[in-house]
Amino acid sequence: QVQLVESGGDSVQAGGSLRLSCAASGYTSSIGCMGWFRQAPGKEREAVATITRSGTTIYAASVKGRFTISKDNAKNTLYLQMNSLKLEDSAMYYCAARGGVTCSLSTSWYNYWGQGTQVTVSS
């Protein structure tokens, strides 16, 4: 089993920056892929970015060039640096993980999820 705990969510003005963290614990050696997803009220959960164990990344088109996903393997921690935040970035942000060597932007790919951290962007 793997446990994921997100942190770093906050309220920020448009154009600002935030860094989210996701601490993994448990059977972390089984993790091959980790990702960030988000869900706004009334909308489906969508992918933001993913990263494989080897560091290969995939970004959703809506965040490419503004967000950066990274990880610290020694600390078993995943990060999401979010710059130039927009109103439409407001959502609950979730960390996800699974085994294997590849990642996917599909929510069904992942079998471990955190509880989420709220990001609110205001004008």
N, C-alpha and C positions, 0 to 999 in steps of 0.2 A: 504494500500500500504506500501511497505517496500523499502527503498533506501539503497544501499550498495556501499561503497566507499573503494577501496583497496589502499594500500600504502606500501612502503618498497622495491619495486623492484629496482634492481641496476645491475651493471656489477661486476662480481666477478671471481676470478680465481678458477679453479678446486681444490676441496678439501676445499674450504672456506665455510662460513656460511652466511645465511641471515635470517631475520625474517620479514615475511609479516603480515600486519594487514588489517582487514576489519571492518570498522565502520558501524554499522547498525542504521538506524533511521526510524521514522514513526511508523507503527503498529507492533513494535518489539515483543509485547506479543503474537502475532500470530505465531511466528517462532518456529518450532519444530525441525528443522534439518538445519544444515549449512554445507557447504563443500567448498573445494578448488578444482578447475579444472585447466587444462592448455591446451594450444593449441600452437603447433609449426607451423611454416610456411609450408603449404602444407599437414598438418596432421589434423585429426579430433580432436575435443576437447575430452580430457580424464580426468577421475577422478584421483585425487591425494589422498584426504582423506576427511572423513565426520565425523560429531559429532552430536549426538542427544542432546536434552535439558538436559537429565540426565547424559550426558557425555560419552555415549557409542561411540567408535570410530571404523572406518573402514579405512584401508589403501590399496592403490594399491600396488601390489607386488613389483613394481619397486622402491618404496620409503620406504618401511617398514624397520624400523631400522635406517633410516637416517632422516626422517621428523617426526615432532610431531605437531599434531593439538590440539589446546586448545582454550578456550573461557573465557572471563570475563563477566559474566552476568550483573554485576553492571554497566559496561561500554558499554554494548552491542557491544562488540568487539570480533572478531574472529582472531586467530593468526595461523601462520604456521611457525614453526621453521625448517629451512632447514640446515642440516649439511652434510659434506662430499659431496658437490655438484659436479656433473658430467657434462660433456659437454652436454649430452643428457637431462639434466634438463632445458636447455635453452628454454624458451617459454613465452607466455603471460599467466599470472596466474589470474584466475577469482574466485571471491567469489560468492557463490550461497546460496539460502535459500528457504525454503517452510514450510508450516505448517505440522501438523501430528506428530506422535511420533516415526516414524522410518525413517531411511535414506537409500539412495540407491547410488550406484556408477554410475547410469545412468543419463546422462545429462537431459533427458526428465522428470525426477522426479521433477525438480526444476522450480519454476516459477518466482523467483527474481534473477537477475544477476547484478553484478557490471560491470564497464567498463574495468577492468583489470589493471594489473601492470606488467611491463616487467622485466623478469629475464634473464640475459645473462651470461653464464658461459664460460670462455675462458681458454685456456691451457697456 
